[in-house]
Every structure is written in C-alpha cells, then in structure tokens.
Amino acid sequence: MDSMAIPKNAWLEVPLVVIMMFGTAYTLYKRLNMKKADGNPMGLGRRVHEMVALLMLVPIIGVLAVEDILPKEVVGTLLGTIIGYTLSGISDSDRT
C-alpha cells in the first residue's frame, strides 16, 4: 500500500479541512480588521475564541469519525460536549 494513498472519503475530508483552515483564518482576519466606534481595533474576545475552537475541533472530529478512528459513541459524546460548552455561555446579559 502506498504511503500517499488517497483517503477513502476524500470527498468529505477535503471540504472539512478547507473549512477548518480557511474558516478559522477568515474569522480571525475579519475580527482583527473590525473597528470600534472610536477607531480602535475590536480584538479577540471570548466569543471569537469559541468560534475558532468550533471551526477547528468539529472538522477534526468529523475527519476522525469518517476514517473510523473514533468510535461512533465517542464522536457523539465529543460533539455534544463541545457544542454544549460553547452554547452554555449564551445569555441576554452576556453580549460581547
């Protein structure tokens, strides 16, 4: 078997890796170029960190699940934990 063999699910893995790389880079680029009303840069807050974490972890888990490296039970547990933790901080009083 060739060490550079094409993965069996490349049609799914390639878009996930592209989302992970370019989605994260685009999110950081746009956020760092945003300006406040006084002209200062917005910077990176808690929500941006959560968004970057989601953009990195969810595709990685997807690729590992498609390649059968992670068992299906573990995939569900990881996705539930990551998404639950990320969404747990959303409230009306916490808008940053």
Secondary structure, DSSP 8 states (H G I E B T S, - for coil): --TT---TTHHHHHHHHHIIIIIHHHHHHHHHH-B-TTS-B----HHHHHHHHHHHHHHHHHHHHHTTSS-HHHHHHHHHHHHHHHHHT--TT---
